[in-house]
């Protein structure tokens, strides 16, 4: 991570981060724009205008710019799926996975539309969409799963436990299904085989008691949280659970517990005494399926309670680089749909907005008086850097291009 010390450079880093959080894209554009405004401010300072006056003038220009952009907006209907997909494709066109935009764009749109109320919602909580990455296959193999998917966990096959369960009653436990141990590092010295036999019997009795308590609730699928100190479940417990036909998914990551519980409607249980029927979640189907290779397995939990409104996206890729790039690009596409839910309007791309705002501000600056006029003109002129940079990057003559574009907007 590059450390930045200069206060202005720090500010540019912060606005880029803010843009990424708020909009999900346009981080480069915002830095270019900020650089142009800083240059304009420096020139105004050299003319003898005070910093506070420049700040006030830029605020006036900002309000006018927002007014111009508001007037340019074209209303968007969230029921028009094709328009939303088209916007996501535009966002993905500059990414490494642009060739797969016909797969990723519809997934981004459908996932957001499934977790919101189109008529009333004005924001989207992207934490309700979980993106899981699994190496293997191609980006085209990525899919939208209406429920949950585990890519790093496997169903326990010990003693022939089930790998497919319908009408699942799911328990999420945070305690261990193994023999209790002392809190401190103590050693138990066993002097004869009868004492050893007694220890094993007690251990067996203790685990049978745990399994009976689980079976009593009607639970037929058990998700066991990963334990830091010791094994979350031992072979004896797996054996008894398999005999009772209970599917076991062990080593569920602590970070996944919250999303998992909200999706299936379960409550995580920290102790066996609190394990009751009310704490169980539900799902129509849980199955372990192949993900390409014999060793590669994924677990799908589908037909979850409809009111929970949570979606998972399984992203596939032939190598780690493509996989991570696809995940980043998908996040940007989700942010585009979120932006449209927040503000249901569209404006043209290709620096049209920047040039239109620039022209309107420069025209308005001639109608007002004082230092605000200077500041507004400088603000408008600095926005022309965006079309200039785009033209330069496209291999066009920037001066000719910007002049032609300016004439079209006048």
N, C-alpha and C positions, 0 to 999 in steps of 0.2 A: 504494500500500500504506500503510495507516494504521500509524504508529509508536506503540507503547504504552510508556509510561515507568513508570507506577505498578506496583510489584511484584505486587500482588494481581491487577490487571488483566492483567498478563503471564501470571500463572498460569492465569487463565481462558482466555486465548488458547491457551496450551500444551495444556490439557486438551481443548479443542475440537479442536485438531489431532490429538492422540492418539486421540480418539474417531473422527475421520474415517479415520485410518489403520487402526485396529483393527477398527472396526465398519462404517465407510462411511456411517453415518447417525446421527441422534440428537445432532448437534452442539449444537442449540439446547437440547434437554432437559438435556444434561449441564451447560450453563452455568447454566440456571435452577436445577437441583438444587444446584450448587456455591454459587450465590448464597444459596439458602435455608439451606444448612449454615453459611455464613459469618455470616449473620444470627443463627442459633441459637448459634454459638460466641461472638459478641459479647455476646449476652444472658447467657450462662453466665459470661463474664469479668466482667460487671458485678455478678454475684452473688458474686464473690470466688473463683471456682474458677480454679486455675492453668492456664495454656495447655497444659502437658505432661499434666496430668490430663484435660483436655478431649480431647486427642489420643488418649490411651489409651482413654477412654470411647467415643469415636467408632470406634476400632478394634474394640472389643468388640461394638458395635452392628453394624458392618460384617460381622463373622463370623456373627452371628445372622441378619442380613438375607440373606446368601448361603445359609445353611442353609434359610431359609424359601422362597427362590426355587427352590432345588434340589428341594424337596418339591412345588412347584407344577408342575414341568416335565412335559410330556406327550411321551413318546418319539416320534421321527420316523424313518421308514424311508426311506432315500435312493432306494429303488426305487419309492416312491410319488410319481411325477412330478407328479400333480395337486396334491398338498399343497404341494410345493415351488413350483409355479407360482402357487398361491393366495397364498403368502407374498410372492412377488415383486410380485404385483398390489397387495397391501396397501401395500408399500413405495412403489410408483409412483403410488399414488392421490393423493398430495399434490403431485405434480410437475406441471409445465406440460404434459408429454406423457402425462398420465393417460389420455387418450382412446385412446392407442396401446399401452396396457399389455398388451393381448391379443397383440400382436406381440413386444414387447420382453421380456416375462416368460418365455415359452417359450425364446427365444433365450438368455437369461441362464442358465436351468436346464440346457438341453442342452449349452451350451458348457462349463460346469463339469463336468457328468457325463462328458463325453467325455475330459477330461484327468486324471481321478482313478480310483483303484481304490476302488470303493464300500465294499468290505469292510474294507480296511486303512488307507486314508489318513485322517489327522486334521487335515490342513490343505490349502489350495489356493494354489498360486503363480499369482496373477493376471497375472504377467508372461508366462505361457504363453498368455494370451488377448490378441490384439492388436485394438484397436478402431480402424478406419480410417473417416474421415469424407469423404463426397463430396457436394458441393452439387448440388442438383437432385432432382426427384422429391419424394416425401413420406416421412414416417417409416415408413409401411406398406410401402415398397419396400425397407426394410432387410432384410438376409439374413445367415445364418450360412454361412461358407465353411470347409469342412474342408480347410484348407491356408493359402495365402497370398493376399493381394490387394494390388496396388499401385494407388494412386489418383492419384498425382502423376507417375508415370512413364509413358512411352509406348514401345511397341516401335518400333525404328528401321525406317522404311519406305524408307530410302535404297537405291537400286538393286534394289528389289523383294524385300527380305528377307522371310522367312516370318513370319506373325502367329499361326500355330497349330502346335504341335509335340506329338506324342504320344510316349510313352516317352522323356521328356526326360532328357538327361545334362547337368547344369547346373554351369557353372564360375562361381565368384565371384572376380573379380580386383580387386586394389587398386592395380595399376600402370596406366600410361597406354598406350593403343594409338596413339601418335603419335610423330613423329620426336623423338629425344633433343635436349635443349637444355642449354646450359651452366648450371652452378650459379649463377654470378654474372651480373649484367647486362652481358653482353658483346655487341658487335656484330661480325658477320662481313661484311666488305666484299668484294663480288664484282665483279671488274673486267671480265670478259668473259662472253659467253653460254656458252662451253664449260664454264667453271667452274660456272655456274648449272645447266647440264644435268647435270653430274657430281653436284652436290648433290641434285638431284631423283632421279637414278638411285639414289644411295646411300639416300635416304629411302625410295624404293619397295622397294629390296632389304631394308632393315631391317624394314619393316612386313610384307613377304611372309614373312620369317623368323619373325616373331611369330605370324602367322596359321597358318603350317605347324605350329608347335609346338602351337597350340591344336587344330587339326584332328587331329593325331596321337593325341591322348588320347581321341578319340571324342566330344568335347563338341559338342552341337548347340544349346545355349542358353547365352548369355553375359550375366552380370550384372556391370556395370561400376560400381564405386564412384565417387561424385562426387569430382572432383579440385578442390582449392582453388586450386592454382597456375595450371593451364592446362587446355585441353580434354582430357577423359579419353580421347576417341577422335576421330580425324579422318576426313574423308570417304573418303580412300583406303582406310583400314582397314575402314570400313563396306562399301565396294564389294567388297573381297576376301571379307569374311565372308558377305555376301549371296550371292556366287557359290558359296560352299561350303555354302549353305543353313543357315547358323547364325543363329538368332534373337538379336538384340542388344537388351538392356534397359539403357539407360545412365542415368547420374546417380542411382544408388541411394543414398539418404541414409546417411551413416555410422551414424546411430542405428538404422537398420533392419537393418544387416548381421548383427548377432548373432542376432536373432530369425529372420531369413531362413535363415542357415546351419544353425541348430538344427532348423528345420522340414524342410528338404530333405536334411539330413545332409551338407552340404558343408563344406569348410574354405576360408576366405578365403586367397587366394594373393597375397603382396606382390611377387613377382618371377617373370618368365617361366621361369626355370630350375627353379623349384619346382612348376610347373604339370604335375601328373601325373594319371593316371586315378583314383588313390586319393582325390584331393582333390575329385572331382566329387560333386555331390548328385544325387538322382533325384526324378522326379515323373511321374505317369501322363499328365498333360495340362497344357499351358500355352497359354493363348489370350488374345487381346486382344478384348474385347467392348465394345459400345456401352453408355454409361451414361445414355442419354436423348437427348442432342444429338449432332450430327455431329462436333463437336470433343471431346465428352466421352467419354473411353475409360478403361477399367480393365483391368488385367491380372490374371487368375486363375491361380494355380498350385495344382492339385488332385491328389488321389490320391497324397499324399506318404507316405513310409514311416510305417507305423502306430505303430511304437514311439516316434516322436518326440513324439506327443501335444501338438500345438499347433494352436490354432484362431484364425481371424480372423472378426471381425464387421464387416460393411460397413454403416455407418449413413448413411442418406440424410435430407435435409431441404430444404424449399423455400427457406429463408434461413439465414444464418449463426447467428442467435440460436436458432432451432429445432434446428439441427444440434448446436450446443454443449450445449444443454439436454438433448437426447436422449442425447448421449454421457455427460454427468454422471449422468443418471438411470439409464442402463444400468450404469454403474460401481457405483452404489448397490445395484442389483438383484443384481449379481455378488457384492457384499460380503455380502448377505443369505444367498445360497446358501453362500458360504464359511463364514459364521457357523454355519450348520446342519451343515456338514461337520465343523467343529471341535467343536461341542457339539450332539449330535443330539437336542435337546429343544426344545419350544415352550412358551411361556407366553401367556396371554391378553393382549390389548392394551387400549387405551382407559383407561389408568391403573389397571387392576385390580391389577397387580403392586405398584405404589407404595402403593396403599391397603391391600392385604393385609399388606405388609411393615410399613407404618406401624402398623396395628392390633396386629400380633404383637409389635412392638418395645415399644409402649406397655404392652401387657399384661405382657410379660416384665420391663419396668422396675419393675413393682410387686412382683415376686418376688425382686429382688436388692436389695442394700443399698449405702450409700455414694454417692460421687460418680458412679460408673458408672450408677447408676439415673437421676440427673438428666440425664446426657449422652445415655443411650439414649432417654429420653423426648423430649428436644429433637431428636435425630436422627430419630425416628419422626414427630414433628409437622411437621418441615421437609419431609418427603416428600409431605405433603398439598398442597404448592404445585403439584405436577404436575397432579392432577385439577382443582384450583382454576383453573389457567391454561387447561386444555383447555376447561372449562365456559365460562370468560369468552370465549375465542376463538370458541366455538360459538354465542355469543349467549344462553346460558342464565344463570339467576341462580346464581352460583357458590356462595353460602352454602347455599342450599336443596339444590343438586345434591350438594355435598360431604357435607352432613349425611345425605342419603338414602343415598349410596354408603357412608358410614361405618357406618350402621345395617345395611346388607346384609352387611357384612363381619364384623360382631360375632357 
